[in-house]
Structures are given as structure tokens and as C-alpha cells.
């Protein structure tokens, strides 16, 4: 892939401030895009699957709540977002990666804690125990 094309597809790093943790992989951020310019955006982690609050079983629902609390505790007030990509429908909704101020990656931390699995395509992980 030519370098200019790669640069056009992914942006960052950007410094941002956490406004709200929506769920374990969705965060509302105030991003410093230019000196004196701050843009509020919603960032979702790319390449990861996590339990959903409205999951198919009680175990998944409980895990989703725990995962959200994990994310809230993991993220610091100031974070760095990178490998950012917009969506076609809404330019304020972004996909990307996020690191706390200690340089730790949220995606990797969620996977290591057991609250997430690497996602390949549209295949979802089952978070419910099998009978």
C-alpha cells in the first residue's frame, strides 16, 4: 500500500480528554485537533468483541457491566487515540485505538482481563456458558 494512501486511511495520534465511558469499547472524547480547536467525538475500539449489556444471557449482561467499569478505571482523564478512521454515515463517530497516559492499550488490556476477544470480520464471540 502506498504511504500516502495509508496516511489517508488512518489518522493520529491525537491527545484527548475522556468525557464519558458509554460501554467497554465506546468512549466520548474531547479531542484537540488543532491548537485552540477541540472536537467532541465518539470513538469505538476496532478489532475487538465484548459482551453486550442487552446480551443473550445473564452472564453476558453482568460481564458487560464489569467490562464498562474496567474501562472506566483503566482510562485516565487524558488519553491518546491513534489509528483513527471515520465512518461514512457520521463524521463524529470514529473507530480506532486508545491508550491511557501510562501508554497502555485499552484493547490489549480488555483482552488480557478476559472482557474482550479479538474480532475477525463479523463473527461475534459467545459470552454465555454452554449448557
Secondary structure by P-SEA (a helix, b strand, c coil): ccaaaaaaaccccbbbbbcccccccbbbbbccccccbbbbbbbbbccbbbbbcccccaaaaaaaaaaaaaaaaacccccccccbbbbccccccccccccccccccaaaaaaaacccccccccbbbbccccc
